[in-house]
Amino acid sequence: MSEPKKNEVLVDSKPFEYALSLIGGKWKLNILFWLWRKEVMRYNELRRALDGITHKMLSKQLDELKNSDLIVRHEYPQIPPKVEYYLSERGHSLMPVLHELCQWGGLHMND
């Protein structure tokens, strides 16, 4: 293994790869953004906010985010069923990163 150069920063790729495995893909960050912005959303509200997402893809992405403990799915015991989604505590801990990404985008979207 070679010595790092003077200004080179050593980065362990494992945490980066883990984080991307949770939020990677076209829709997950968008879903997290809308839940951060609106706090609580129902399935159809999310589907309307995410222009172009299919029912199958939204269901899959919501399941994956729920299984990663980034969002919470709350189903009310009523007929017709009412289901709401919101950020978990773990999901909220990701919001400073999302906020920085939004700020970066705001600074550079006209480049």
N, C-alpha and C positions, 0 to 999 in steps of 0.2 A: 504494500500500500504506500503510495507516495505521500509526501508531506504536503499539507495545504499551503497554497500561496498566501502571501502576506494579507491581502484583502479578501480572501475567499472565506465564506462562511460555511461551516460544516452543518448540514441539515440532515437529520434523520428522516428518511422518506416514509417510514412506517406510519407515524402519526398523520402525515399528509394523505397517504393512501387510505388510511382508515376513515378520515374525515370525508374524503371524496366518495368513499363507498356508501356513506350515509346520505350525502346531499347531491351526488353527481347525477347527471342526466339533464334533460331539457326542462322538466317540469317541477322537480322537487324544490328548488330555490324559489320558483314562482309561487308555489303553494305556501311555503314558509313565509314569503313576503306578504301575501294576502292575509294570512292568519295573524301575522304581526301587526299589519295595518288595521284590520277589522276586529281583531281579538277573538271573536266567535263567528263561525260561518257554517251554514248548512251546505250539504252536497251540491245542490243546484246553484247556490250562490257562488261557490267555487267554480263550478263548471262555466257559469256565465262570465266570471272574471278572467278565466283562462281560455281566451279565444283560440279555438282550434284543437283543444284537447278532446279526445274521445272518451266515452263512458268507460271503456275497458282500461284505458291508460290512467284516467283519474282514479279509478278504483284501485288499480295496482299500486300507483304512487302513494295514495293515502295509506294503504295496507303496509307498505314498506316503511313509510315515515312513522306509523304507529308502532310497528315491530321494532324500530330503532329507538323508540321512546322519545321521539322529537315532537310528536303531536298526541293528543288525546282524542279518542272517539267516544262521545257520550250519547248513548241511545236511551231515549225516554220510553218507558213502558206504556205506550198508548197506541191507539189505532186511529188514523194511519200512523205508521212509525215516524218518529222525529229523531233525527240524528244531527248532532252538532260536533264540529271539530274546533280545537283550539290548541295553542302551543303548550307543551308540557314544561316543567321546570327546566329540563334539559334543553328543550327547544328554545326557551327564553335565553338560556346561556349562550346560544349561538347568535343572538340578535346584535350584539356589538360588532361582530364580524360582518353581518349583513348590512348594518348601518354604515360601516366603513366602505363596503363595496358600493353602496348607493352614493356615498359622497365622492368616491373616486369616479364613478360614472358621470356624476354631475359636473365634475371638473373637466372631464375629457370627452364628453359626447359630441362636442363641436370641433374636435381636432381634425 
